[in-house]
């Protein structure tokens, strides 16, 4: 079954893939995470685990412990794709919301200092 068949038979393709995914998950409970890490960041699950160990299982910004492996977000430079460190969801989202712009983050710090 190729791409053309999949495009022509989306329901059958989904059913086939769902069956394949269930089979893979039965063999390896980490299958989804392994796939996502490889596809999105080009790294292995073992690499992520090594990063967690190196960071003492804590966010690189707020230093709170990750509750589980799935809670550790891969932080990366969006322009280059270079992986930086692991962050908790809140810290990862925060720097993204500030467009990874140091001047905006500094402005936010000054604002908070003014009102503390």
MARTI-218078 format. One record per residue (C-alpha): z, x, y; residue in one letter; residue number from 0. Coordinates in nm, 3 decimals, always signed. Example, Ala and Ser with C-alpha at 12.3 -4.5 7.8 and 13.67 -1.06 7.14 Angstrom:
<z=+0.780, x=+1.230, y=-0.450, type=a, seq=0>
<z=+0.714, x=+1.367, y=-0.106, type=s, seq=1>
This chain:
<z=+0.000, x=+0.000, y=+0.000, type=x, seq=0>
<z=-0.110, x=+0.148, y=+0.326, type=x, seq=1>
<z=-0.065, x=+0.068, y=+0.690, type=x, seq=2>
<z=-0.361, x=-0.171, y=+0.691, type=x, seq=3>
<z=-0.215, x=-0.374, y=+0.404, type=x, seq=4>
<z=+0.125, x=-0.380, y=+0.575, type=x, seq=5>
<z=-0.032, x=-0.508, y=+0.897, type=x, seq=6>
<z=-0.225, x=-0.776, y=+0.710, type=x, seq=7>
<z=+0.076, x=-0.887, y=+0.499, type=x, seq=8>
<z=+0.387, x=-0.849, y=+0.718, type=x, seq=9>
<z=+0.610, x=-1.080, y=+0.511, type=x, seq=10>
<z=+0.522, x=-0.909, y=+0.182, type=x, seq=11>
<z=+0.562, x=-0.568, y=+0.344, type=x, seq=12>
<z=+0.907, x=-0.658, y=+0.474, type=x, seq=13>
<z=+1.015, x=-0.791, y=+0.136, type=x, seq=14>
<z=+0.887, x=-0.477, y=-0.037, type=x, seq=15>
<z=+1.060, x=-0.251, y=+0.214, type=x, seq=16>
<z=+1.385, x=-0.449, y=+0.196, type=x, seq=17>
<z=+1.384, x=-0.409, y=-0.182, type=x, seq=18>
<z=+1.314, x=-0.035, y=-0.146, type=x, seq=19>
<z=+1.593, x=+0.003, y=+0.113, type=x, seq=20>
<z=+1.844, x=-0.182, y=-0.107, type=x, seq=21>
<z=+1.752, x=+0.045, y=-0.398, type=x, seq=22>
<z=+1.796, x=+0.357, y=-0.182, type=x, seq=23>
<z=+2.131, x=+0.232, y=-0.048, type=x, seq=24>
<z=+2.251, x=+0.171, y=-0.403, type=x, seq=25>
<z=+2.173, x=+0.533, y=-0.488, type=x, seq=26>
<z=+2.302, x=+0.675, y=-0.158, type=x, seq=27>
<z=+2.533, x=+0.471, y=+0.072, type=x, seq=28>
<z=+2.447, x=+0.711, y=+0.357, type=x, seq=29>
<z=+2.071, x=+0.651, y=+0.323, type=x, seq=30>
<z=+2.036, x=+0.458, y=+0.652, type=x, seq=31>
<z=+2.229, x=+0.716, y=+0.850, type=x, seq=32>
<z=+2.037, x=+1.005, y=+0.691, type=x, seq=33>
<z=+1.706, x=+0.840, y=+0.781, type=x, seq=34>
<z=+1.812, x=+0.760, y=+1.138, type=x, seq=35>
<z=+1.937, x=+1.114, y=+1.202, type=x, seq=36>
<z=+1.618, x=+1.271, y=+1.067, type=x, seq=37>
<z=+1.389, x=+1.027, y=+1.249, type=x, seq=38>
<z=+1.569, x=+1.022, y=+1.585, type=x, seq=39>
<z=+1.705, x=+1.377, y=+1.614, type=x, seq=40>
<z=+1.549, x=+1.586, y=+1.339, type=x, seq=41>
<z=+1.886, x=+1.673, y=+1.186, type=x, seq=42>
<z=+2.060, x=+1.612, y=+0.856, type=x, seq=43>
<z=+2.379, x=+1.422, y=+0.790, type=x, seq=44>
<z=+2.535, x=+1.752, y=+0.686, type=x, seq=45>
<z=+2.453, x=+1.894, y=+1.031, type=x, seq=46>
<z=+2.626, x=+1.599, y=+1.199, type=x, seq=47>
<z=+2.931, x=+1.650, y=+0.978, type=x, seq=48>
<z=+2.936, x=+2.021, y=+1.073, type=x, seq=49>
<z=+2.923, x=+1.920, y=+1.442, type=x, seq=50>
<z=+3.216, x=+1.682, y=+1.391, type=x, seq=51>
<z=+3.418, x=+1.956, y=+1.222, type=x, seq=52>
<z=+3.339, x=+2.202, y=+1.503, type=x, seq=53>
<z=+3.457, x=+1.944, y=+1.758, type=x, seq=54>
<z=+3.775, x=+1.867, y=+1.564, type=x, seq=55>
<z=+3.641, x=+1.513, y=+1.512, type=x, seq=56>
<z=+3.671, x=+1.441, y=+1.887, type=x, seq=57>
<z=+3.442, x=+1.336, y=+2.171, type=x, seq=58>
<z=+3.326, x=+1.636, y=+2.377, type=x, seq=59>
<z=+3.409, x=+1.453, y=+2.703, type=x, seq=60>
<z=+3.721, x=+1.236, y=+2.660, type=x, seq=61>
<z=+3.858, x=+1.417, y=+2.350, type=x, seq=62>
<z=+3.947, x=+1.093, y=+2.174, type=x, seq=63>
<z=+3.916, x=+1.106, y=+1.796, type=x, seq=64>
<z=+3.624, x=+0.935, y=+1.630, type=x, seq=65>
<z=+3.748, x=+0.648, y=+1.414, type=x, seq=66>
<z=+3.472, x=+0.720, y=+1.164, type=x, seq=67>
<z=+3.149, x=+0.917, y=+1.138, type=x, seq=68>
<z=+2.942, x=+0.624, y=+1.260, type=x, seq=69>
<z=+3.132, x=+0.620, y=+1.590, type=x, seq=70>
<z=+3.011, x=+0.971, y=+1.682, type=x, seq=71>
<z=+2.696, x=+0.951, y=+1.898, type=x, seq=72>
<z=+2.447, x=+1.235, y=+1.904, type=x, seq=73>
<z=+2.415, x=+1.334, y=+2.270, type=x, seq=74>
<z=+2.081, x=+1.489, y=+2.355, type=x, seq=75>
<z=+1.880, x=+1.593, y=+2.657, type=x, seq=76>
<z=+1.626, x=+1.314, y=+2.699, type=x, seq=77>
<z=+1.356, x=+1.533, y=+2.854, type=x, seq=78>
<z=+1.358, x=+1.801, y=+2.583, type=x, seq=79>
<z=+1.528, x=+1.623, y=+2.292, type=x, seq=80>
<z=+1.770, x=+1.916, y=+2.259, type=x, seq=81>
<z=+2.094, x=+1.811, y=+2.093, type=x, seq=82>
<z=+2.407, x=+1.887, y=+2.292, type=x, seq=83>
<z=+2.725, x=+1.761, y=+2.125, type=x, seq=84>
<z=+2.885, x=+1.447, y=+1.982, type=x, seq=85>
<z=+3.024, x=+1.185, y=+2.218, type=x, seq=86>
<z=+3.204, x=+0.856, y=+2.172, type=x, seq=87>
<z=+2.997, x=+0.549, y=+2.250, type=x, seq=88>
<z=+3.163, x=+0.492, y=+2.587, type=x, seq=89>
<z=+3.107, x=+0.847, y=+2.713, type=x, seq=90>
<z=+2.751, x=+0.856, y=+2.579, type=x, seq=91>
<z=+2.671, x=+0.527, y=+2.749, type=x, seq=92>
<z=+2.841, x=+0.633, y=+3.073, type=x, seq=93>
<z=+2.638, x=+0.950, y=+3.123, type=x, seq=94>
<z=+2.323, x=+0.756, y=+3.041, type=x, seq=95>
<z=+2.411, x=+0.488, y=+3.295, type=x, seq=96>
<z=+2.443, x=+0.766, y=+3.555, type=x, seq=97>
<z=+2.094, x=+0.887, y=+3.456, type=x, seq=98>
<z=+2.247, x=+1.218, y=+3.341, type=x, seq=99>
<z=+2.248, x=+1.310, y=+3.711, type=x, seq=100>
<z=+2.530, x=+1.547, y=+3.808, type=x, seq=101>
<z=+2.514, x=+1.445, y=+4.175, type=x, seq=102>
<z=+2.564, x=+1.077, y=+4.088, type=x, seq=103>
<z=+2.849, x=+1.166, y=+3.853, type=x, seq=104>
<z=+3.008, x=+1.380, y=+4.127, type=x, seq=105>
<z=+2.975, x=+1.091, y=+4.370, type=x, seq=106>
<z=+3.150, x=+0.864, y=+4.119, type=x, seq=107>
<z=+3.433, x=+1.121, y=+4.086, type=x, seq=108>
<z=+3.474, x=+1.136, y=+4.462, type=x, seq=109>
<z=+3.477, x=+0.756, y=+4.480, type=x, seq=110>
<z=+3.750, x=+0.732, y=+4.215, type=x, seq=111>
<z=+3.957, x=+1.002, y=+4.388, type=x, seq=112>
<z=+3.931, x=+0.811, y=+4.715, type=x, seq=113>
<z=+4.076, x=+0.499, y=+4.555, type=x, seq=114>
<z=+4.340, x=+0.655, y=+4.331, type=x, seq=115>
